């Protein structure tokens, strides 16, 4: 019975955590963009590079006549891509924020960035995000003093890890249902790295051994606690993929964090829950502008 219990937990914290990173995301686009604002927005493909690989991205630029803009980098979850963040990018750009959403290398079967899912891990995505930050911060229309990261699910975990490494450059951090459970899930699924196969398929995408190797010995909370700036976490009370308790613990380890529990929201905000998350986020971002 104990073994069966561990298997069930492994499924919940391992495969299900990964699978849920893309769950319900497709409906976010329209609902998140419901906010009205007079600022027009230009959305165009804006490719960057990471470790010699092309990074496909979309830049959402507010046409408000300002030379520099506060900037938000948006990070998608497992086996999704930048399209899932289109609504947020457009909505927040209408409020004056320059937004950039990109595909992680090997981050999904629909990724337009170069790289294989067999080589992808949380840490390779941290490197992707860090490289993206370097190139964005070099742009003359990016306000480096008001530079924010946002991520959902696995992308939230990646954003949290990256903020911890580059704390002085990240003004504040926004996390939607962050998959801080991934390391625990990998350890629950495999008792040692010797058991990890070279390849495994999880919800339509084949990942390589590197995914588990890089996550296996991560202490999620020790790592993210190295970020001492302000953090907003939005998490649904009906999330059956990443339990709300993971975000509750994150609030305890961060110096300055606020958790917004969104009623009736599952793993992936949509319709009214996406609108509520957007309201919380814009209020949070506006409060942190210089």
Secondary structure, DSSP 4 states (H G I P E B T S, - for coil): -HHHHHHHHHIIIIIHHHHGGGTTGGGHHHHHTT---S--EEEEE--EEETTEEE-EEEEEE-SS-S-EEEEEEE--TT--GGGGHHHHHHHHTTT-EEEEEPPTTS-TT--SSS-GGG--HHHHHHHHHHHHHHHHTSTTEEEEEEEEEEETHHHHHHHHHHHHTTTT-SEEEEES--TTHHHHHHHH-SSGGG--SEEEETTEEEEHHHHHHHHT--HHHHHTT--SEEEEEEETT-SSS-HHHHHHHHHHSSEEEEEEETT--SS--HHHHHHHHHHHHHHHHHT--
